[in-house]
Amino acid sequence: MPEETAEHLKEVTEQLYKRNVDLAVRNKILSLLRELYQISILTLEPKDLATKVAEKVQVALDFELFGVFLYNENEMSLTPLGFSVSSKFNDSQKIQGCSLERLTIPNTSVIPTLAEVIKNKKVREISHIKDVWGTLMPTCDFTALANEANIKSTLVLPLVVRDQAIGLLMLCLNREYTELSQFERESIFNFVNIIAVALDKAILYKEIQIANARLKELDKQKSEFVSIASHQLRSPLTAIKGYSSMILEGSFGEINDKARGAIDRIFQSSQRLVLIIEDFLNLSRIEQGRMQYEWATIELRKLVEGVIAEMEGPLKDAQLSIDFSHDNQEYNITADEGKVRQVVTNIIDNAIKYTKHGGITLKIKKDSDTRKILLEITDTGIGIPPDVTPKLFQKFSRAEDAGKANIMGTGLGLYVAKQIMLAHRGNIWVDSEGAGKGSTFYLEFMAE
Ligand code: ADP
Protein backbone atom coordinates (compact mmCIF):
# COMPACT_ATOMS: atom_id res chain seq x y z
CA MET A 1 0.00 0.00 0.00
CA PRO A 2 1.41 3.44 -0.92
CA GLU A 3 2.46 5.49 2.06
CA GLU A 4 0.00 8.29 1.19
CA THR A 5 -3.01 5.94 1.15
CA ALA A 6 -1.95 4.39 4.45
CA GLU A 7 -1.70 7.86 5.98
CA HIS A 8 -5.16 8.75 4.66
CA LEU A 9 -6.65 5.53 6.01
CA LYS A 10 -5.17 6.23 9.41
CA GLU A 11 -6.68 9.70 9.40
CA VAL A 12 -10.11 8.39 8.42
CA THR A 13 -9.95 5.70 11.11
CA GLU A 14 -9.02 8.29 13.72
CA GLN A 15 -11.87 10.52 12.67
CA LEU A 16 -14.26 7.60 12.76
CA TYR A 17 -13.05 6.71 16.23
CA LYS A 18 -13.56 10.30 17.43
CA ARG A 19 -17.04 10.41 15.98
CA ASN A 20 -17.86 7.12 17.63
CA VAL A 21 -16.71 8.45 20.98
CA ASP A 22 -18.71 11.61 20.42
CA LEU A 23 -21.79 9.56 19.50
CA ALA A 24 -21.40 7.44 22.62
CA VAL A 25 -21.24 10.59 24.77
CA ARG A 26 -24.32 12.01 23.06
CA ASN A 27 -26.18 8.75 23.59
CA LYS A 28 -25.23 8.64 27.24
CA ILE A 29 -26.33 12.25 27.81
CA LEU A 30 -29.60 11.79 25.96
CA SER A 31 -30.52 8.74 28.01
CA LEU A 32 -29.45 10.62 31.16
CA LEU A 33 -31.79 13.50 30.25
CA ARG A 34 -34.59 10.99 29.74
CA GLU A 35 -33.91 9.42 33.13
CA LEU A 36 -33.81 12.84 34.83
CA TYR A 37 -37.13 13.63 33.24
CA GLN A 38 -38.57 10.37 34.62
CA ILE A 39 -37.23 11.11 38.10
CA SER A 40 -38.71 14.60 37.94
CA ILE A 41 -42.15 13.17 37.15
CA LEU A 42 -42.12 10.40 39.73
CA THR A 43 -40.43 12.09 42.69
CA LEU A 44 -42.38 14.59 44.75
CA GLU A 45 -40.19 15.00 47.84
CA PRO A 46 -37.47 17.68 47.31
CA LYS A 47 -34.67 15.88 49.20
CA ASP A 48 -35.49 12.56 47.60
CA LEU A 49 -35.50 14.21 44.17
CA ALA A 50 -32.18 16.00 44.69
CA THR A 51 -30.51 12.82 46.02
CA LYS A 52 -31.68 10.70 43.10
CA VAL A 53 -30.65 13.35 40.57
CA ALA A 54 -27.22 13.82 42.17
CA GLU A 55 -26.48 10.09 42.18
CA LYS A 56 -27.67 9.61 38.62
CA VAL A 57 -25.68 12.50 37.09
CA GLN A 58 -22.51 11.99 39.11
CA VAL A 59 -22.23 8.32 38.10
CA ALA A 60 -23.37 8.74 34.47
CA LEU A 61 -21.04 11.65 33.66
CA ASP A 62 -18.17 10.48 35.86
CA PHE A 63 -18.06 13.67 37.95
CA GLU A 64 -16.04 13.68 41.15
CA LEU A 65 -18.71 15.62 42.98
CA PHE A 66 -22.27 16.61 42.22
CA GLY A 67 -24.11 18.69 44.81
CA VAL A 68 -27.62 20.18 44.77
CA PHE A 69 -28.07 23.12 47.16
CA LEU A 70 -31.27 24.85 48.16
CA TYR A 71 -31.12 28.62 48.59
CA ASN A 72 -33.03 30.33 51.39
CA GLU A 73 -33.50 33.93 50.36
CA ASN A 74 -34.32 35.25 53.84
CA GLU A 75 -31.34 33.67 55.55
CA MET A 76 -29.16 33.84 52.41
CA SER A 77 -28.12 30.27 53.26
CA LEU A 78 -27.40 27.26 51.08
CA THR A 79 -28.43 23.83 52.34
CA PRO A 80 -27.13 20.66 50.68
CA LEU A 81 -30.15 18.72 49.47
CA GLY A 82 -28.62 16.01 47.32
CA PHE A 83 -24.95 15.06 47.21
CA SER A 84 -23.03 12.39 45.37
CA VAL A 85 -19.24 11.96 45.21
CA SER A 86 -16.89 9.50 43.49
CA SER A 87 -15.23 6.81 45.60
CA LYS A 88 -11.90 8.65 45.15
CA PHE A 89 -13.43 11.81 46.57
CA ASN A 90 -15.06 9.90 49.39
CA ASP A 91 -11.85 8.13 50.43
CA SER A 92 -9.91 11.37 50.38
CA GLN A 93 -12.63 13.16 52.36
CA LYS A 94 -12.26 10.57 55.09
CA ILE A 95 -8.48 10.86 55.16
CA GLN A 96 -8.58 14.63 55.27
CA GLY A 97 -11.35 14.58 57.87
CA CYS A 98 -13.77 16.81 56.00
CA SER A 99 -17.34 15.83 55.44
CA LEU A 100 -19.00 18.24 53.03
CA GLU A 101 -22.38 16.53 52.52
CA ARG A 102 -24.10 17.94 55.56
CA LEU A 103 -22.40 21.30 55.68
CA THR A 104 -24.89 24.14 55.36
CA ILE A 105 -23.43 27.37 54.08
CA PRO A 106 -24.99 29.76 56.62
CA ASN A 107 -24.59 32.98 54.68
CA THR A 108 -23.52 33.27 51.08
CA SER A 109 -22.18 36.77 51.72
CA VAL A 110 -19.05 35.20 53.25
CA ILE A 111 -18.37 33.27 50.03
CA PRO A 112 -18.28 35.90 47.26
CA THR A 113 -18.30 33.44 44.33
CA LEU A 114 -21.51 31.77 45.50
CA ALA A 115 -23.14 35.10 46.35
CA GLU A 116 -22.32 36.26 42.82
CA VAL A 117 -23.82 33.15 41.19
CA ILE A 118 -27.05 33.64 43.15
CA LYS A 119 -27.18 37.36 42.44
CA ASN A 120 -26.28 37.33 38.74
CA LYS A 121 -27.88 33.96 38.02
CA LYS A 122 -24.86 33.08 35.87
CA VAL A 123 -22.50 30.11 35.81
CA ARG A 124 -19.07 30.51 37.41
CA GLU A 125 -15.96 28.42 37.29
CA ILE A 126 -14.20 28.21 40.65
CA SER A 127 -10.44 28.01 40.74
CA HIS A 128 -10.31 25.84 43.85
CA ILE A 129 -12.90 24.08 46.06
CA LYS A 130 -11.16 25.68 49.01
CA ASP A 131 -12.79 28.94 47.86
CA VAL A 132 -16.18 27.41 48.68
CA TRP A 133 -15.64 25.53 51.91
CA GLY A 134 -12.30 26.84 53.15
CA THR A 135 -13.69 29.38 55.62
CA LEU A 136 -16.26 26.93 56.99
CA MET A 137 -13.84 24.05 57.48
CA PRO A 138 -10.38 25.49 58.19
CA THR A 139 -8.99 22.14 59.40
CA CYS A 140 -9.53 20.36 56.09
CA ASP A 141 -6.62 20.19 53.61
CA PHE A 142 -8.50 21.07 50.45
CA THR A 143 -5.38 21.07 48.27
CA ALA A 144 -4.73 17.43 49.17
CA LEU A 145 -8.41 16.61 48.67
CA ALA A 146 -8.43 18.19 45.21
CA ASN A 147 -5.26 16.32 44.24
CA GLU A 148 -6.34 12.94 45.59
CA ALA A 149 -9.81 13.23 44.07
CA ASN A 150 -8.30 14.40 40.79
CA ILE A 151 -10.37 17.58 40.59
CA LYS A 152 -9.38 19.65 37.59
CA SER A 153 -12.23 22.14 37.51
CA THR A 154 -15.25 23.15 39.56
CA LEU A 155 -18.43 24.72 38.25
CA VAL A 156 -21.24 26.43 40.11
CA LEU A 157 -24.55 26.75 38.24
CA PRO A 158 -27.61 28.60 39.49
CA LEU A 159 -30.99 26.83 39.54
CA VAL A 160 -33.30 29.52 38.20
CA VAL A 161 -37.09 29.44 38.11
CA ARG A 162 -39.34 32.43 37.33
CA ASP A 163 -36.24 34.58 37.23
CA GLN A 164 -35.34 33.66 40.83
CA ALA A 165 -32.39 31.55 41.97
CA ILE A 166 -33.88 28.76 44.09
CA GLY A 167 -30.58 26.95 44.57
CA LEU A 168 -27.39 25.94 42.85
CA LEU A 169 -25.49 22.98 41.52
CA MET A 170 -21.83 22.34 42.27
CA LEU A 171 -19.89 20.11 39.88
CA CYS A 172 -16.30 18.91 40.32
CA LEU A 173 -14.83 17.50 37.12
CA ASN A 174 -11.75 15.40 36.48
CA ARG A 175 -11.18 17.44 33.29
CA GLU A 176 -10.74 21.08 32.55
CA TYR A 177 -14.01 22.78 31.68
CA THR A 178 -12.50 23.81 28.35
CA GLU A 179 -11.95 20.15 27.44
CA LEU A 180 -15.69 19.48 27.41
CA SER A 181 -17.26 19.28 23.97
CA GLN A 182 -19.80 21.88 22.92
CA PHE A 183 -22.48 19.18 23.19
CA GLU A 184 -21.46 18.26 26.74
CA ARG A 185 -21.59 21.89 27.82
CA GLU A 186 -25.02 22.42 26.28
CA SER A 187 -26.24 19.22 27.90
CA ILE A 188 -25.14 20.42 31.32
CA PHE A 189 -27.27 23.55 30.84
CA ASN A 190 -30.18 21.38 29.71
CA PHE A 191 -30.17 19.20 32.76
CA VAL A 192 -29.74 22.22 35.01
CA ASN A 193 -33.07 23.45 33.66
CA ILE A 194 -34.76 20.10 34.18
CA ILE A 195 -33.48 19.93 37.77
CA ALA A 196 -34.56 23.51 38.50
CA VAL A 197 -38.12 22.93 37.29
CA ALA A 198 -38.38 19.54 39.03
CA LEU A 199 -37.06 20.94 42.30
CA ASP A 200 -39.39 23.91 42.10
CA LYS A 201 -42.35 21.58 41.55
CA ALA A 202 -41.28 19.37 44.49
CA ILE A 203 -40.85 22.39 46.78
CA LEU A 204 -44.27 23.77 45.81
CA TYR A 205 -45.82 20.34 46.35
CA LYS A 206 -44.31 20.16 49.83
CA GLU A 207 -45.49 23.68 50.64
CA ILE A 208 -49.00 22.79 49.47
CA GLN A 209 -48.95 19.64 51.62
CA ILE A 210 -47.87 21.64 54.69
CA ALA A 211 -50.48 24.33 54.01
CA ASN A 212 -53.11 21.65 53.49
CA ALA A 213 -52.27 19.94 56.79
CA ARG A 214 -52.42 23.33 58.54
CA LEU A 215 -55.81 24.10 56.96
CA LYS A 216 -57.15 20.69 58.01
CA GLU A 217 -55.98 21.33 61.56
CA LEU A 218 -57.60 24.80 61.54
CA ASP A 219 -60.79 23.32 60.13
CA LYS A 220 -60.80 20.73 62.93
CA GLN A 221 -60.26 23.43 65.55
CA LYS A 222 -63.06 25.49 64.00
CA SER A 223 -65.45 22.52 64.12
CA GLU A 224 -64.55 21.90 67.75
CA PHE A 225 -65.04 25.58 68.57
CA VAL A 226 -68.44 25.67 66.84
CA SER A 227 -69.46 22.53 68.71
CA ILE A 228 -68.36 23.83 72.14
CA ALA A 229 -69.81 27.32 71.56
CA SER A 230 -73.14 25.91 70.37
CA HIS A 231 -73.43 23.60 73.38
CA GLN A 232 -72.62 26.48 75.72
CA LEU A 233 -75.29 28.67 74.08
CA ARG A 234 -77.95 26.00 74.23
CA SER A 235 -78.58 25.91 78.00
CA PRO A 236 -79.11 29.66 78.61
CA LEU A 237 -81.24 29.78 75.49
CA THR A 238 -83.45 26.95 76.74
CA ALA A 239 -84.04 29.00 79.90
CA ILE A 240 -84.92 32.16 77.89
CA LYS A 241 -87.29 30.22 75.65
CA GLY A 242 -88.86 28.25 78.52
CA TYR A 243 -89.47 31.24 80.81
CA SER A 244 -90.76 33.53 78.05
CA SER A 245 -93.18 30.78 77.00
CA MET A 246 -94.35 30.37 80.64
CA ILE A 247 -94.85 34.15 81.00
CA LEU A 248 -96.92 34.16 77.78
CA GLU A 249 -99.03 31.26 79.10
CA GLY A 250 -99.74 33.23 82.28
CA SER A 251 -97.75 31.05 84.70
CA PHE A 252 -96.53 34.18 86.50
CA GLY A 253 -99.81 36.07 86.46
CA GLU A 254 -101.51 38.48 84.10
CA ILE A 255 -99.36 40.64 81.76
CA ASN A 256 -100.47 43.67 79.81
CA ASP A 257 -100.56 43.72 75.99
CA LYS A 258 -97.44 45.86 75.64
CA ALA A 259 -95.39 43.41 77.71
CA ARG A 260 -96.97 40.46 75.89
CA GLY A 261 -95.84 41.90 72.54
CA ALA A 262 -92.27 42.31 73.78
CA ILE A 263 -92.11 38.88 75.41
CA ASP A 264 -93.59 37.27 72.31
CA ARG A 265 -90.71 38.73 70.31
CA ILE A 266 -88.23 37.35 72.86
CA PHE A 267 -89.87 33.94 72.51
CA GLN A 268 -89.86 34.01 68.65
CA SER A 269 -86.24 35.19 68.52
CA SER A 270 -85.09 32.52 70.97
CA GLN A 271 -86.87 29.90 68.88
CA ARG A 272 -85.04 31.11 65.78
CA LEU A 273 -81.73 31.01 67.69
CA VAL A 274 -82.42 27.43 68.77
CA LEU A 275 -82.78 26.46 65.10
CA ILE A 276 -79.57 28.27 64.14
CA ILE A 277 -77.66 26.55 66.95
CA GLU A 278 -79.12 23.21 65.89
CA ASP A 279 -77.75 23.90 62.36
CA PHE A 280 -74.29 24.60 63.79
CA LEU A 281 -74.40 21.48 65.96
CA ASN A 282 -75.41 19.42 62.94
CA LEU A 283 -72.56 20.92 60.95
CA SER A 284 -69.96 20.00 63.56
CA ARG A 285 -71.48 16.52 64.01
CA ILE A 286 -71.19 15.93 60.25
CA GLU A 287 -67.65 17.32 60.02
CA GLN A 288 -66.45 15.27 62.97
CA GLY A 289 -68.22 12.15 61.67
CA ARG A 290 -70.39 12.06 64.80
CA MET A 291 -73.83 12.24 63.15
CA GLN A 292 -75.76 9.25 64.44
CA TYR A 293 -78.70 7.61 62.71
CA GLU A 294 -81.43 5.45 64.20
CA TRP A 295 -82.82 3.31 61.42
CA ALA A 296 -86.42 2.12 61.30
CA THR A 297 -89.17 1.56 58.76
CA ILE A 298 -91.15 4.77 58.28
CA GLU A 299 -93.99 5.77 55.99
CA LEU A 300 -93.03 8.92 54.08
CA ARG A 301 -96.53 10.14 53.13
CA LYS A 302 -97.63 10.19 56.78
CA LEU A 303 -94.43 11.95 57.79
CA VAL A 304 -94.99 14.67 55.17
CA GLU A 305 -98.64 15.10 56.31
CA GLY A 306 -97.39 15.49 59.88
CA VAL A 307 -94.88 18.19 58.88
CA ILE A 308 -97.58 20.06 56.89
CA ALA A 309 -99.85 20.02 59.95
CA GLU A 310 -97.04 21.43 62.11
CA MET A 311 -96.41 24.23 59.59
CA GLU A 312 -100.04 25.35 59.57
CA GLY A 313 -99.31 28.42 61.72
CA PRO A 314 -96.42 29.85 59.65
CA LEU A 315 -98.31 29.08 56.40
CA LYS A 316 -101.32 30.98 57.68
CA ASP A 317 -99.15 33.90 58.81
CA ALA A 318 -97.54 34.05 55.36
CA GLN A 319 -100.93 33.69 53.67
CA LEU A 320 -99.69 30.85 51.46
CA SER A 321 -101.71 27.91 50.19
CA ILE A 322 -100.45 24.33 50.45
CA ASP A 323 -101.44 21.27 48.48
CA PHE A 324 -100.18 17.71 48.81
CA SER A 325 -101.15 15.32 46.01
CA HIS A 326 -100.62 11.57 46.40
CA ASP A 327 -102.37 8.34 45.53
CA ASN A 328 -102.98 7.03 49.04
CA GLN A 329 -100.26 4.41 48.59
CA GLU A 330 -97.85 3.60 51.38
CA TYR A 331 -94.32 4.85 50.81
CA ASN A 332 -92.21 2.79 53.18
CA ILE A 333 -88.53 3.59 53.53
CA THR A 334 -85.76 2.65 55.95
CA ALA A 335 -84.79 5.93 57.56
CA ASP A 336 -84.07 7.96 60.66
CA GLU A 337 -87.48 9.51 61.20
CA GLY A 338 -86.25 12.59 63.07
CA LYS A 339 -83.65 13.41 60.43
CA VAL A 340 -86.02 12.96 57.45
CA ARG A 341 -88.57 15.13 59.29
CA GLN A 342 -85.81 17.74 59.71
CA VAL A 343 -85.07 17.71 55.95
CA VAL A 344 -88.73 17.97 54.88
CA THR A 345 -89.40 20.68 57.48
CA ASN A 346 -86.37 22.62 56.27
CA ILE A 347 -87.46 22.52 52.62
CA ILE A 348 -91.05 23.58 53.45
CA ASP A 349 -89.75 26.22 55.86
CA ASN A 350 -87.50 27.60 53.08
CA ALA A 351 -90.42 27.54 50.62
CA ILE A 352 -92.40 29.69 53.09
CA LYS A 353 -89.42 31.97 53.77
CA TYR A 354 -88.67 32.60 50.11
CA THR A 355 -92.26 32.95 48.81
CA LYS A 356 -94.24 36.18 49.07
CA HIS A 357 -97.38 35.23 47.09
CA GLY A 358 -98.96 32.02 45.88
CA GLY A 359 -98.33 28.73 47.56
CA ILE A 360 -96.56 25.43 47.89
CA THR A 361 -97.45 22.16 46.18
CA LEU A 362 -96.12 18.76 47.14
CA LYS A 363 -96.21 15.55 45.12
CA ILE A 364 -95.02 12.07 45.93
CA LYS A 365 -94.58 9.18 43.50
CA LYS A 366 -92.84 5.85 43.23
CA ASP A 367 -91.10 4.39 40.19
CA SER A 368 -91.92 0.67 40.32
CA ASP A 369 -88.91 -0.24 38.12
CA THR A 370 -86.17 1.60 39.99
CA ARG A 371 -88.02 1.48 43.37
CA LYS A 372 -87.17 5.12 43.83
CA ILE A 373 -89.57 7.42 45.69
CA LEU A 374 -89.58 11.05 44.66
CA LEU A 375 -90.99 13.84 46.80
CA GLU A 376 -91.33 17.16 44.93
CA ILE A 377 -91.82 20.45 46.79
CA THR A 378 -92.64 23.37 44.48
CA ASP A 379 -93.12 27.00 45.47
CA THR A 380 -94.04 30.20 43.63
CA GLY A 381 -91.28 32.19 45.35
CA ILE A 382 -88.20 34.20 44.47
CA GLY A 383 -86.65 31.34 42.45
CA ILE A 384 -82.94 30.66 42.06
CA PRO A 385 -80.63 31.84 39.24
CA PRO A 386 -79.21 28.83 37.32
CA ASP A 387 -75.56 29.62 38.13
CA VAL A 388 -76.32 29.49 41.86
CA THR A 389 -78.23 26.18 42.08
CA PRO A 390 -75.18 23.86 42.10
CA LYS A 391 -73.62 25.76 45.02
CA LEU A 392 -76.66 25.88 47.32
CA PHE A 393 -75.89 22.51 48.91
CA GLN A 394 -72.43 23.63 50.06
CA LYS A 395 -72.08 24.90 53.61
CA PHE A 396 -72.78 28.58 54.28
CA SER A 397 -73.98 29.01 50.71
CA ARG A 398 -76.81 31.51 50.16
CA ALA A 399 -78.07 33.03 46.93
CA GLU A 400 -77.51 36.78 46.70
CA ASP A 401 -81.29 37.40 46.55
CA ALA A 402 -81.73 35.68 49.92
CA GLY A 403 -79.43 38.17 51.61
CA LYS A 404 -80.83 41.14 49.68
CA ALA A 405 -84.41 40.21 50.55
CA ASN A 406 -83.32 40.49 54.17
CA ILE A 407 -84.41 36.95 54.94
CA MET A 408 -82.58 35.46 57.92
CA GLY A 409 -80.62 32.26 57.38
CA THR A 410 -77.26 30.58 57.90
CA GLY A 411 -76.89 28.83 54.55
CA LEU A 412 -76.46 25.55 56.43
CA GLY A 413 -79.92 23.96 56.09
CA LEU A 414 -79.47 22.58 52.57
CA TYR A 415 -75.91 21.41 53.32
CA VAL A 416 -77.16 19.43 56.31
CA ALA A 417 -80.15 18.19 54.27
CA LYS A 418 -77.84 16.89 51.53
CA GLN A 419 -75.61 15.05 54.03
CA ILE A 420 -78.67 13.45 55.63
CA MET A 421 -80.09 12.43 52.22
CA LEU A 422 -76.74 10.91 51.18
CA ALA A 423 -76.59 8.93 54.42
CA HIS A 424 -80.02 7.52 53.42
CA ARG A 425 -78.58 6.46 50.03
CA GLY A 426 -80.91 9.10 48.59
CA ASN A 427 -80.39 12.47 46.99
CA ILE A 428 -81.62 16.04 46.94
CA TRP A 429 -81.52 18.60 44.15
CA VAL A 430 -83.30 21.71 42.97
CA ASP A 431 -84.74 23.04 39.74
CA SER A 432 -85.70 26.63 39.10
CA GLU A 433 -86.40 28.50 35.90
CA GLY A 434 -84.58 31.48 37.40
CA ALA A 435 -85.08 34.53 39.58
CA GLY A 436 -88.75 35.23 40.34
CA LYS A 437 -89.92 31.95 38.78
CA GLY A 438 -90.29 29.70 41.84
CA SER A 439 -88.31 26.57 42.71
CA THR A 440 -88.85 22.85 42.95
CA PHE A 441 -86.84 20.79 45.43
CA TYR A 442 -86.62 17.02 44.86
CA LEU A 443 -86.01 14.48 47.59
CA GLU A 444 -85.24 10.98 46.35
CA PHE A 445 -85.44 7.91 48.61
CA MET A 446 -85.10 4.16 48.04
CA ALA A 447 -88.32 2.26 48.73
CA GLU A 448 -88.07 -0.68 51.11
P1 ADP B 1 -80.77 29.50 54.71
O1 ADP B 1 -80.60 29.40 56.16
O2 ADP B 1 -79.98 30.63 54.09
O3 ADP B 1 -82.15 29.44 54.23
P2 ADP B 1 -80.39 26.96 53.37
O4 ADP B 1 -79.17 26.09 53.31
O5 ADP B 1 -81.64 26.34 53.84
O6 ADP B 1 -79.96 28.22 54.19
O7 ADP B 1 -80.63 27.53 51.92
C1 ADP B 1 -79.50 28.01 51.20
C2 ADP B 1 -79.94 29.07 50.20
O8 ADP B 1 -80.73 28.46 49.20
C3 ADP B 1 -80.80 30.15 50.76
O9 ADP B 1 -80.04 31.16 51.38
C4 ADP B 1 -81.50 30.66 49.51
O10 ADP B 1 -80.62 31.50 48.80
C5 ADP B 1 -81.66 29.39 48.68
N1 ADP B 1 -83.00 28.78 48.82
C6 ADP B 1 -83.32 27.74 49.59
N2 ADP B 1 -84.62 27.42 49.43
C7 ADP B 1 -85.11 28.31 48.52
C8 ADP B 1 -86.39 28.50 47.93
N3 ADP B 1 -87.43 27.72 48.22
N4 ADP B 1 -86.51 29.50 47.03
C9 ADP B 1 -85.48 30.28 46.69
N5 ADP B 1 -84.23 30.15 47.23
C10 ADP B 1 -84.06 29.17 48.13
Boltz pocket constraint, residues with backbone or C-beta under 6 A from the ligand:
constraints:
  - pocket:
      binder: B
      contacts: [[A, 346], [A, 347], [A, 350], [A, 351], [A, 354], [A, 379], [A, 381], [A, 382], [A, 383], [A, 384], [A, 392], [A, 394], [A, 397], [A, 398], [A, 399], [A, 400], [A, 401], [A, 402], [A, 407], [A, 408], [A, 409], [A, 410], [A, 411], [A, 412], [A, 413], [A, 414], [A, 415], [A, 438], [A, 439]]
      max_distance: 6.0
